[in-house]
Amino acid sequence: MKGPSGHNEITSAMKILVFGAGAIGGYIGGTLCQAGLDVTLLVRPRVAARLEEHGLHLTDYQGKDVHLREELQYRESLQDCDPKTDVVLLTVKCTGVAEAARELKDWISPHAVVVSLQNGIGSRETVQSILPHNEVVAGMVPFNVATLEAGRLHRGTEGELLVEGHGKLVPLLDAWQACGVPAHSTQDFQSVAWGKLLLNLNNAVNALAGVPLVEELTQRPYRQVLSACMRELLRALKKAGIQPAKISKAPPFLIPWILILPNWLFKVFARAMLAIDPLARSSMWDDLERGRETEIEYLNQAVVNLAQQYGVAAPVNRDIVLLIKEAQNQGQGSPQIPAEELKARLLPRVNRFLGIF
């Protein structure tokens, strides 16, 4: 099968499995299918029923509109997938990584490369410990994908997909690029992982707010809370000697200070940050609404753990972890905490000199 990647001989023989093809997995896997690669989506029964009825509809904030049906391959059971798969894109949430890796263990070829595409810190190491005979590389998907009407998958934000460098992944990177998904490889993934985590700290703030991302980011008290979370992480990273990668247009050290600007000035300096689909929300908000376990242990709790390791305080991230766990236990979805109330609960002390809070 010939696609736009230019690696015709390699791609025609390669088999790719997207394990856990929900919103993110469905979008990036569907894009590879659009490019002509041999892709199988491993999906839940409800997603399979949706694909059977509607096919796979991919759109984005820049006007992309692609509908896949005849060329689409999807399965509900790993045992129905071809074990000669060359690349596995593992797109389950952090909370499902260990279970997914154990399921792969007795099925996967030792020659297959596994790409661990999760938020937070530690997923690749978990997968590698369970699949010691496979090459496991880390990956990072920075953009938001929402599931809309009739199962349409909509990429609502910008961002560059990054993976650790590996020869087998070159055709995938080329295919993503050709189909409008910026994608590159990097050899310094530790910096990338922490740089992505810096941005992902907004997941919990958005989940607690219970409003669309754009609405949240236009309210300064929410941004002040997010800024405090980020500054705690940056302090811990400095102690650890880790330089977070630049994932967004602004350098990591500058983002917390942009966030605390007055609303009118923030809108001037953060146009790209606000270029989000008006209905987009964080995946953690979705987890709370669906009564699922969140990824808080891999996000804000990872900040708390790093801070404790290097003797740095991280009280805002610690308290956010407690609020998310409380919401999980209550099982009533997002607590929908108003901006000023969340700020008052998490940032009780005022620093008038710096104008931070």
Buried (B, 14 or more C-beta within 10 A) or exposed (E): EEBBBEBEEBBBEBBBBBBBBBBBBBBBBBBBBBBBBBBBBBBEEEBBEBBEEBBBBBBBBEEBEBBBEEBBBBBBEBEEBEEEBBBBBBBBBBBBBBEBBEBBEEBBBEEBBBBBBBBBBBBBEBBBEBBEEBBBBBBBBBBBBBBBEEBBBBBBBBBBBBBBBBEBBBBBBBBBBBBBBBBEBBEEBEBBBBBBBBBBBBBBBBBBBBBBBBBBBBBBBBBBBBBBBBBBBBBBBBBBEBBBBBBBEBEBBEBBBBBBBEEEEBBEBBEEBEEBBEEBBBBBBBBBBEEBBBBBBBBBBBBBBBBEEEEBEBEBBBBBBEBBBEBBEEEEBBBBBBBEEBBEBBBEEEEEEEEBB
